[in-house]
Amino acid sequence: MNRPAEPLAPQSHPPAPAFDDAGDDWLLSPPSGRQAPPPPPVAPPPSAPQYPYEPHTAEGVPSGVPPQAAPPVQTAGWVAVIAPDREYFMAMMNRSGPEAAGLNLPAYSPELRLPLAGHQVTVGRRRHSTGESPDIDLSRPPEDPGVSHQHAMFVQQPDGSWAVVDQDSTNGTTINGSEDPIQPYVPVPLSEGDRVHVGAWTTITLHRG
């Protein structure tokens, strides 16, 4: 008697690999019933020894203290001494024509001392019509009629010294008793004790304060 054939046990097949929806890479499933052992710990590579950072500073200067700027160079101030000059007046009279016959040297005029401040110091006579007055105003009694309203200018130099510039005055500007006036608008450097002659009798002598 023939027995009916026993049904065959279904054969197990590995699951079909799946596709990654994002591309063509295979997504492999882990083996069933077993977990992959974790990888052994990997020691980090040795690192270079760390030292506290010390900024380089100049010898003797503590770290973190900003260097201080050197103090500015102090230059001695200059003073202009203004006074009538008899020698200059006589030389001017000898060079002038008959129109200077009515000029007389003031019998009394106190010496005036003015510090040279700022970068420019103007020399001249006050304009009564406009009230414009220079820094060194020679219209004060006794007024020097030979000085132009804008006669000359002292200009400070980069080293702290001064130069004089004639402002194209009517009677010119001379230095240290010279008979030749300086050229207009050309700075002429001055030194300690130099004498600047303007007008009929005025001499301005520069001194360091």
C-alpha positions as CSV (number, residue, x, y, z in Angstrom):
1,M,0.0,0.0,0.0
2,N,1.5,3.2,-1.1
3,R,1.7,5.9,1.5
4,P,0.9,9.4,0.5
5,A,4.0,11.4,0.0
6,E,5.0,13.4,3.0
7,P,5.1,17.1,2.4
8,L,8.6,18.3,2.1
9,A,9.9,20.7,4.7
10,P,10.2,24.1,3.3
11,Q,13.8,25.0,2.6
12,S,15.1,28.1,4.3
13,H,16.5,30.7,2.0
14,P,18.5,33.8,3.0
15,P,16.5,36.9,2.8
16,A,16.8,38.8,-0.4
17,P,19.0,41.8,-0.3
18,A,17.2,45.1,-0.3
19,F,18.1,48.2,-2.2
20,D,18.8,51.5,-0.8
21,D,16.1,53.8,-2.0
22,A,18.6,56.6,-2.2
23,G,20.9,54.9,-4.7
24,D,22.4,51.6,-5.8
25,D,24.3,50.7,-2.7
26,W,23.4,47.3,-1.1
27,L,22.0,47.2,2.4
28,L,23.4,44.1,4.0
29,S,21.4,42.6,6.9
30,P,23.3,41.3,9.9
31,P,23.5,37.5,10.4
32,S,20.4,36.1,12.1
33,G,20.8,35.2,15.8
34,R,24.4,36.6,16.2
35,Q,25.6,40.1,16.9
36,A,28.9,41.2,15.5
37,P,31.3,41.7,18.4
38,P,32.1,45.3,19.0
39,P,35.5,46.4,17.6
40,P,38.3,46.5,20.2
41,P,39.0,50.0,21.6
42,V,41.7,51.8,19.7
43,A,44.1,53.8,21.8
44,P,44.4,57.4,20.7
45,P,47.7,58.4,19.1
46,P,50.2,59.9,21.4
47,S,49.9,63.7,21.4
48,A,52.7,66.2,21.7
49,P,53.2,67.4,25.2
50,Q,51.3,70.7,26.0
51,Y,53.1,73.5,27.6
52,P,51.5,76.7,28.9
53,Y,51.8,79.5,26.4
54,E,54.1,82.3,27.4
55,P,54.0,85.3,25.1
56,H,57.4,86.7,24.2
57,T,58.1,89.9,25.9
58,A,61.0,92.2,26.1
59,E,63.5,91.6,28.8
60,G,62.4,93.2,32.1
61,V,58.8,93.9,30.9
62,P,56.1,91.8,32.6
63,S,53.7,89.9,30.4
64,G,50.4,91.4,29.7
65,V,51.5,95.0,30.3
66,P,51.3,97.1,27.1
67,P,54.5,99.0,26.2
68,Q,54.4,102.7,26.9
69,A,55.1,105.2,24.2
70,A,58.1,107.4,24.5
71,P,57.3,110.8,25.8
72,P,57.2,113.6,23.2
73,V,60.3,115.6,22.8
74,Q,59.9,118.9,24.6
75,T,61.3,121.9,22.7
76,A,62.2,125.2,24.3
77,G,59.8,128.0,23.5
78,W,60.8,131.0,21.5
79,V,60.3,134.6,22.4
80,A,60.1,137.7,20.1
81,V,61.6,140.8,21.6
82,I,60.3,143.9,19.8
83,A,61.9,147.3,20.2
84,P,63.0,150.4,18.2
85,D,66.5,150.1,16.8
86,R,68.6,153.3,16.4
87,E,71.3,151.6,14.3
88,Y,68.7,150.2,11.9
89,F,66.8,153.5,11.8
90,M,69.9,155.5,10.8
91,A,70.8,152.9,8.1
92,M,67.2,153.2,6.8
93,M,67.4,157.0,6.7
94,N,70.6,156.9,4.8
95,R,69.1,154.6,2.1
96,S,65.8,156.5,1.9
97,G,65.1,159.6,-0.1
98,P,63.7,163.0,0.9
99,E,60.3,161.4,1.7
100,A,61.9,159.9,4.9
101,A,63.0,163.4,6.2
102,G,59.9,163.7,8.5
103,L,60.5,160.4,10.3
104,N,61.9,160.6,13.9
105,L,63.0,157.8,16.1
106,P,60.6,157.5,19.1
107,A,62.1,159.1,22.2
108,Y,60.7,156.4,24.4
109,S,59.3,153.0,23.5
110,P,59.2,150.1,26.0
111,E,60.6,146.8,24.9
112,L,57.9,144.2,24.2
113,R,58.3,140.5,24.6
114,L,55.9,138.1,23.0
115,P,56.1,134.3,23.0
116,L,55.8,132.7,19.6
117,A,52.9,130.3,19.8
118,G,51.1,128.2,17.2
119,H,52.5,127.5,13.8
120,Q,52.3,131.0,12.3
121,V,52.8,134.5,13.9
122,T,51.8,137.4,11.7
123,V,53.6,140.8,11.8
124,G,52.0,144.1,10.6
125,R,49.7,146.9,11.5
126,R,46.0,146.8,12.5
127,R,43.5,147.9,9.8
128,H,41.2,150.4,11.4
129,S,38.7,150.0,8.6
130,T,38.1,146.3,9.2
131,G,39.6,145.8,12.7
132,E,41.9,143.1,11.4
133,S,44.9,142.9,13.7
134,P,48.1,140.8,13.3
135,D,49.6,138.8,16.1
136,I,52.5,141.3,16.4
137,D,50.7,144.6,16.0
138,L,53.1,147.5,15.3
139,S,50.3,150.1,15.1
140,R,50.5,150.5,18.9
141,P,52.1,153.7,20.1
142,P,54.6,154.6,18.9
143,E,53.2,153.4,15.6
144,D,55.8,152.5,13.0
145,P,54.5,154.0,9.8
146,G,56.9,152.0,7.6
147,V,55.3,148.7,8.5
148,S,52.7,147.3,6.1
149,H,49.4,146.0,7.3
150,Q,50.4,142.5,6.3
151,H,54.2,142.8,6.4
152,A,55.8,139.5,7.4
153,M,55.1,136.2,9.1
154,F,57.0,133.8,11.4
155,V,56.6,130.2,10.4
156,Q,57.5,127.3,12.7
157,Q,59.8,124.6,11.2
158,P,59.5,120.9,11.8
159,D,62.4,120.9,14.3
160,G,60.7,123.6,16.4
161,S,62.8,126.5,15.1
162,W,61.3,129.5,13.1
163,A,61.6,131.1,9.7
164,V,60.5,134.5,8.5
165,V,58.5,135.1,5.4
166,D,58.1,138.6,3.8
167,Q,54.4,139.1,2.7
168,D,55.4,141.3,-0.3
169,S,55.6,144.3,2.0
170,T,56.1,147.9,0.7
171,N,59.4,148.5,2.4
172,G,60.7,144.9,2.6
173,T,62.2,142.9,5.4
174,T,65.9,142.6,6.2
175,I,67.9,140.4,8.6
176,N,70.9,141.1,10.9
177,G,71.6,144.5,9.5
178,S,71.7,143.5,5.8
179,E,70.8,146.1,3.3
180,D,69.3,143.6,0.9
181,P,65.6,142.7,1.7
182,I,64.7,139.0,1.6
183,Q,62.6,137.7,-1.3
184,P,58.8,137.8,-0.8
185,Y,57.1,134.5,0.1
186,V,60.4,132.7,0.6
187,P,61.0,131.3,4.1
188,V,64.3,132.3,5.6
189,P,65.4,130.1,8.6
190,L,66.3,131.9,11.8
191,S,68.6,131.1,14.7
192,E,69.0,132.2,18.3
193,G,69.6,135.9,18.4
194,D,68.8,136.7,14.8
195,R,67.3,140.2,14.2
196,V,64.5,140.8,11.8
197,H,64.1,144.5,10.7
198,V,60.7,145.8,9.5
199,G,59.3,149.3,8.9
200,A,61.3,152.5,9.8
201,W,62.8,151.5,13.1
202,T,61.5,148.2,14.4
203,T,63.7,145.2,15.1
204,I,62.4,141.8,16.2
205,T,65.0,139.7,17.9
206,L,64.3,136.0,18.4
207,H,65.4,134.2,21.6
208,R,64.8,130.8,23.1
209,G,62.6,131.1,26.1
